[in-house]
């Protein structure tokens, strides 16, 4: 056990090791403008409802080309997509009759 703790401590000290983290730590001077985030969304076919800043990252709330509700986390300096998450919709949209039936019965 001691050996594993020592190895984990060593790995944590290595520079360049990417650890999963939703936070973006970039000085504002290094950020791309909001218009660039809007263009990124348009290039991907996303409809933007809102662009906000969350944990130092840009966050796009909108819809993908199929109409599904999405939340996209974007690195503010590189505009790399960090995370794309599909959100559950409260209302019914679309032609899937099986989903409509489930919604009408109150089950989902």
C-alpha positions as CSV (number, residue, x, y, z in Angstrom):
1,X,0.0,0.0,0.0
2,X,2.8,2.4,0.9
3,X,4.4,1.7,-2.5
4,X,1.2,2.6,-4.3
5,X,0.8,5.9,-2.4
6,X,4.4,6.7,-3.3
7,X,3.8,6.0,-7.0
8,X,0.7,8.1,-7.0
9,X,2.6,11.0,-5.4
10,X,5.3,10.7,-8.0
11,X,2.8,10.6,-10.9
12,X,1.0,13.7,-9.6
13,X,4.3,15.6,-9.6
14,X,5.0,14.9,-13.3
15,X,4.6,18.0,-15.5
16,X,2.6,17.5,-18.6
17,X,0.3,14.8,-17.3
18,X,-3.2,15.8,-18.1
19,X,-5.7,15.1,-15.3
20,X,-9.4,15.2,-16.0
21,X,-10.7,18.5,-14.8
22,X,-13.7,20.6,-15.9
23,X,-12.0,23.8,-14.9
24,X,-10.1,26.0,-17.3
25,X,-7.3,28.1,-15.9
26,X,-6.5,30.7,-18.6
27,X,-5.8,34.4,-18.0
28,X,-8.6,36.5,-19.7
29,X,-5.9,38.0,-22.0
30,X,-5.5,34.6,-23.6
31,X,-9.2,34.0,-24.3
32,X,-10.8,33.8,-27.8
33,X,-13.7,36.3,-28.2
34,X,-17.3,35.2,-27.7
35,X,-17.8,35.6,-31.5
36,X,-15.3,32.9,-32.1
37,X,-17.3,30.5,-29.8
38,X,-20.5,31.4,-31.8
39,X,-18.7,30.6,-35.1
40,X,-17.5,27.3,-33.6
41,X,-21.1,26.4,-32.8
42,X,-22.3,27.4,-36.3
43,X,-19.6,25.3,-37.9
44,X,-20.8,22.3,-35.9
45,X,-24.5,22.9,-36.8
46,X,-25.4,23.8,-33.2
47,X,-28.2,26.3,-32.4
48,X,-27.0,28.5,-29.6
49,X,-29.5,29.5,-26.8
50,X,-26.8,30.9,-24.6
51,X,-23.0,31.2,-24.2
52,X,-21.8,31.6,-20.6
53,X,-18.7,31.2,-18.5
54,X,-18.6,28.4,-16.0
55,X,-15.5,27.3,-14.0
56,X,-13.4,29.5,-16.3
57,X,-14.6,27.7,-19.5
58,X,-17.0,28.8,-22.1
59,X,-20.2,26.8,-22.0
60,X,-22.7,26.6,-24.9
61,X,-26.3,25.8,-24.1
62,X,-28.2,24.9,-27.3
63,X,-29.3,22.2,-29.7
64,X,-27.4,19.9,-32.0
65,X,-28.4,19.5,-35.7
66,X,-30.9,16.8,-34.7
67,X,-32.6,19.1,-32.3
68,X,-31.3,17.4,-29.1
69,X,-30.6,19.8,-26.2
70,X,-26.8,20.0,-25.6
71,X,-24.3,21.6,-23.2
72,X,-20.8,22.0,-24.6
73,X,-17.8,23.0,-22.5
74,X,-15.2,24.8,-24.6
75,X,-11.6,25.7,-23.7
76,X,-11.4,29.5,-23.8
77,X,-8.0,29.8,-25.4
78,X,-7.9,26.9,-27.9
79,X,-11.7,26.5,-28.5
80,X,-11.2,22.8,-28.1
81,X,-14.4,21.0,-27.0
82,X,-13.7,19.6,-23.5
83,X,-17.1,18.0,-23.0
84,X,-20.3,17.6,-25.0
85,X,-23.3,16.6,-22.9
86,X,-26.8,15.7,-24.0
87,X,-29.4,17.2,-21.7
88,X,-32.8,15.7,-20.9
89,X,-35.7,17.8,-22.3
90,X,-38.7,18.5,-20.1
91,X,-41.0,18.8,-23.1
92,X,-41.6,16.5,-26.1
93,X,-40.2,17.5,-29.4
94,X,-39.9,15.3,-32.4
95,X,-41.6,12.5,-34.3
96,X,-40.8,9.4,-32.1
97,X,-44.2,8.0,-31.4
98,X,-42.9,5.6,-28.8
99,X,-41.5,8.6,-26.8
100,X,-44.7,10.5,-27.1
101,X,-46.7,7.5,-25.7
102,X,-44.3,7.3,-22.8
103,X,-44.6,11.0,-22.1
104,X,-48.4,10.9,-22.2
105,X,-48.5,8.1,-19.7
106,X,-46.2,10.0,-17.4
107,X,-43.4,7.4,-17.7
108,X,-40.0,7.9,-19.3
